[in-house]
């Protein structure tokens, strides 16, 4: 999955012949999982039609401050467009549009949106070679870069004038790759490798029955998705779970028992920078597993249980430079018991949740957590979606890594 997945892309199109390439550009963004909205200069409609771009983006195309709809005049808010986007790309950016952008001229909807945008802005120029080399164009590009806008250089090749030289807008595939690389380079967990555990473990009694718990694995999966969005490579070791993930940044390793999860964690632990053990691992397992289904009878059945291996503690013992995070589900003396686990298991952070909190715990869409670091600093959070909880956890992790 691309780093563009889920991104909101605002594509600005000015009046250059390369505008025809924006149809391919939109297709690439959509294929990567992004949502695209298009804002055009009025003159750019002579090169590519709004209808084409609307059909490809599956969104309305904007090119005027006021739109007509069923005899009504509707205001097209450039401010809302600028706030909507995760990033804006102006491609093609003509010499005329570059000059207006650098000087703050605001005579069309595209320029008004650009001046309102709070998000990162990329621009990909297109023009004839003499225009591209003109000192005013070079100065305008430098001014835009000084504003923090990101320059996607033009390439050399045959131009619309018939001349050959520098001034061709970068090809759509190259623009998308450029933006992907730039976004990835700015992510806080780039070049980091994470181990995350999720879900329950099932401890077999016989070929049919097992000891388990009600964990859905959702919290661990949300952590994995968030880590991937932040640029990390993730190894997700999951017990039995119906949760799904489709992301090239996430390698899923399926296990069933605590023993299998223990082995998988130890297999990958030495290669990771951060480990988050959010799985609800069984504390006990049957001492003996029947090879045949145990028949029901009138007699009382007793099963001898023995402790499973403590995965978190075992990783704490061999920890070198890893940042190790545990989860604790408590029903009494929550803070006190969580702090004891930090010291006993050599953790950097522990995430505490209580079954006493309504809306938290297993098989819930929400969670309410308290995060405690190794210096006993306590951060309490309100009830939130598990996706939002994952964000809170990584906010703290990143701040700790940057200390």
N, C-alpha and C positions, 0 to 999 in steps of 0.2 A: 504494500500500500504506500502511496506517495505521501510525502509531508504536506502536500496540497489537499489531502482528503479532509473534507469538512470546512475548508477555508472559503470565505466569502470574497470573491474577486470582482473588483470594479474595473472594467476595461474601458478606457477612454480612446476614442478613435478620431483622429484629425484627417484633413483632406489631402492625403497622399495616395499615389497609385498602389502602394503596399497595403492599403486598406482591405484589398481583396483577400489578403492572407489572414485577416482576423477571423474569418469563418473557420479556418483550420485551427487557429489559436484557441478559439472557444471550444471546439471539439476536444482538443487535448486537455484543457482545463477540466471539462466535464468528465472526460474519461478518467482523470486522476482523482475524481471524487469531489471537485470543487463546485460551488454554486457561482454562477456568473451573471452579473448585470452589466449592461452596456450603456454608455453615455457617449453621444456623437456630437461633433460640430455639424451645423446645418449643411456645410459644403461637402462633408464626407459622405453624405447620402448619395452624391453623384457617382461614387466609386463602389459602394456596397449598400444594399438596401436594408433598412431596419427590419423588414419582414423576414429576410433570410437570417439575420442575427437573432431575432426574437425566437424563431423556430429552433435554432441550434442551442440557444441558451435556456429556452423554456421560461423566459422572463420578458416583461415589456422592455422595449428599448427607448431611451430618453434622449431627446435632441432639442427640446424647446422648453422654456420656462412654464408655459401654459399649454396644456393638452386639451383637445376637444373630444368629448365623449358624450354621445347622445344629446347634443345641443347644450352640454354643460362645459364650462371652462374649469379645468382642474389644475391646480398649482403643483408643479413638479419640484419638490423640495431638494435643492442641491445640498442643503445641510444634512438632511436625513440620508441621502446617498453617501455622503462623505463619512457619516458616523456608522453606516451599515457595514462598510467594507473592512476586511482584515488587511488587505493591501490594495492599492490602486496601480494599474499599469496603463500608461499612455503609449499606445502603439497602433499605427505609426505616429510619431511625434514630428511634425513638419517644422521647417525653419521658422515659419510664422508662429506656430503654437509654442515652440521653445522660447521665442522672443517674448511672447505675451506672458508665459509662465514666469520667466525670470524677472519681468518688470511689474508683475501683478496686475496686468490688464485683465479686465473681466467683462468681456462682451459676448459671451455665449455660455450655455449651460455647462459645458465641459470645463471651462476655465473657472467658473463659479464653484463647481464641485471640487476641482483641484485645490482652490484656495481655502475650501472648507474642510478638506480631508484631515483627519487626525491620525490616519494610518500611514505606514510606509508607502512611498510612491516610487515606482520604477518608470523609466522612460526609455523608449527605443526609437532613436531618430531615423528618418528616411528623407533623402533629398539627393540632388545631383552632386557630383563630386566637388565642383567649385563652390557650391553653397556650403557643403559640409566642411570644407577647408577654410572658409571665410573667417577672418578674425572675430566678427560679431557672433557667429555661430559657436565658435570655440569658447568665447567669453560667456555666452549664455549657458552652455553646458557646464562650465566651471561654476557659475553662479548657482545653478540648480543643485549641483553636488554640494556646494557650501551650505545649502538649505537642508541637506540630509537626504535629498532624492538620490536614487540609485540609477546610475547610467549603464545602459546595456548598449555597448558600442555597435555602430553599423559595420557591415562587412564589405569586402571588395567583390566586384562582379559586374555583370552587364547591367546597366541602368536603363530606365525608361527612355532616356534621351538617345540611347544608342551608344553612349560612351561607356567605357569600362574603367572602373575605379572604385574608390571607397564612398559609400553612401547608401548601399542597400540595407534595408531593415534586416536585422538578424532573422533567421528562419524561425517559424513558430516552435519547432522542436528545440532549437537552441535557446529561445527565450524561456520556455518552460523549464528546461534543465538549469539555466542560469538562476532562475528564481528559486527553484527547489534547493539548489546548492547554497544560495545566499540565506534562505530561511533556515536551513539545517545548521549552517555555520553559526547562527545567532541563538540557537536553542541552548538552554542552560545545562542539559544533560547530554550534549553531543559528546561522542567518544566515550560515554559511560556504558558499562554493561551491568545489568541488574538481574538478580534472581528473585522471583516472587513466587510464593506458594499460595494456593487457593483451594477452597472447597473442603469437604470432609474427607476422612479416610474410612474405608469399610474393612472391618476385621472379621474374617470368615469364621463361622461356627461349624458349618458343614458346606457342601456344594451349593446349598440354596440360601441359607440364612447368614446374617452377619450382624455385628454390632456397629452402629453408625451414629450420626447425629444429623441435625436439621440444617446444617450449613448448605447454602445454595452456591457458594463460590463467587457471588456477585461482587463483593468488596475487593477480592483479589483481582478479578478480571478488570474492574474499574481502575485499580492501581496500575495494572499492566498497560491498559489503553492510555492512561495519562502519561506514564513514563515514556511510551513510544511517541506521543505527541510532543514531549519535551526533548526528543532527539536520542533517547537511549535505545540500545539493543536489549531486548528483554527475553529471559528464559522463564517461562511461566510453567511451573510444576503444579499440575492440578489433579486433585482427587476427583471422584465421580461428580460431574456437574453438567447441567443442561446449558450453561452459559456458552456463548460462542464468541470467537474473535477472528477477524480476518485482517491481518496487518503483517506486512513483510518484516516489520521491526520486531515482531513477537514470535518466538519459537515455543510452541506448546508441547509440553511433555506430560502425557497422561499416566497417572499411577492409580492404584486402588488402595493399598494398605499403607500403614505408617512405615513399615519396613521399606517398601518401595519408594516412598517419599524421602525417607532418610538417605537411601542410596543415591537417588537422583540429586538431592541437594549437595551431598558430598562430592558427587561427580563434577558439578559445575562451580562449586563455591570458590575454589582457588582462582578462577578466571574472572570473577566479578568484582565490581567496585562497591556495589550496594546490594544488600539482601534484605528483603521484607518478607517475613514469615507470617502471613495472615491466615493460613489454613487452620481449620479446626481439626487438629490431629487427635485421634483417639488416645486417651491416656492408658487404656488397658486393652488387652487382646486375649482371646482364649488360649490357655496353656497348650491345649491340644485341639487340632482341627479334625473333625470326623471326615473320613474319606467318602462316606455314604451319608445320604440324608437321614437325619435322626428321626425315627418314627415316633409319632405321638402315642403316649400311653397314659394310664391313670396315675402312674407314679410321678413323684416330684423329681424334677430334673435340676441338677446343679452343674454349673459350669465354672471351672477354676480359671481365674483371670490373672494375668501377669502384666507388669508395666511394659508399655512400649518404650522404644528409645526416645529420649528427649532431643529432638532435632535441633531446637534453638540453642539449648545448652551446649550441645556437641559442637555447633558452629562457633559459639562464643569461645570455647576452649582453644580452637585452632585459628581464631581470628588474627589476621596480620594487619592489613591496612583497610579491610572492608568496613563499611558503615553498616552496622547491623541493627535491624529494627524488628521488634517482636510485637505481637498482639496479645492482649489479655482480656478475657471475658470473665468478669467477676460478679458475684451476687452479694458479697459482704466485705466490709473493710477494703473497698476497692482501691483507693489511693495507696494505702499501706501495703497491700499485697503486690500491687504493680511495681512500687519502688523496690521491694525486696527482689523481684524478678530482674530488675535492671542490674543490680549488683551481682546476684547469683549467676546470671547468664551472660554477663559481660556485654550488655547492650549499650547502644548509643541513644536509642529512643525506644519508648514503649507506647503503644496505642491502646488505650483502655476504653472498653465499653461495658456497660452494665445491662443485665437483663431487666433491671428495675426501671430503665428508661423506656417509656412508651414510644413505640415506633422504631426502636433500635433492636439489634440482634439478628438472629437467623431469619431468612426468607422475608426480609423487609426490603423495600425500595429505599429506605432511609436509614441513617445511622446517627448516633450522637456519641462523640468521642472526646476523650481527654488525652492530650499528648504530654508525656513527661520525658525530659532528657536526662542524661547521665549526671547532670549537676542538680537534678531534682527540680528544675524549673517546670512549672505546670502551666499548660495552655488548655483552656476549656473552650469547647465549641458547642453551638446550638444544634438542634436536630436539623439535618440536611439530607439531600439526596446523596447516595453513595458516590456518585460522580463528583459532587462538590466536596465530599469528605476526602476523596483522593487528592483533589487539588490542594486542600488545606495541609494534608500530610506532606505533599511534595514542596509546598511553600516553606515549611519548616526544614525539611531535609536540605533543600537548596541553600537556605540561609545558613545552616550549620556547615555545609561544605564550603561556603564562601568565607567563613570566619577565619 
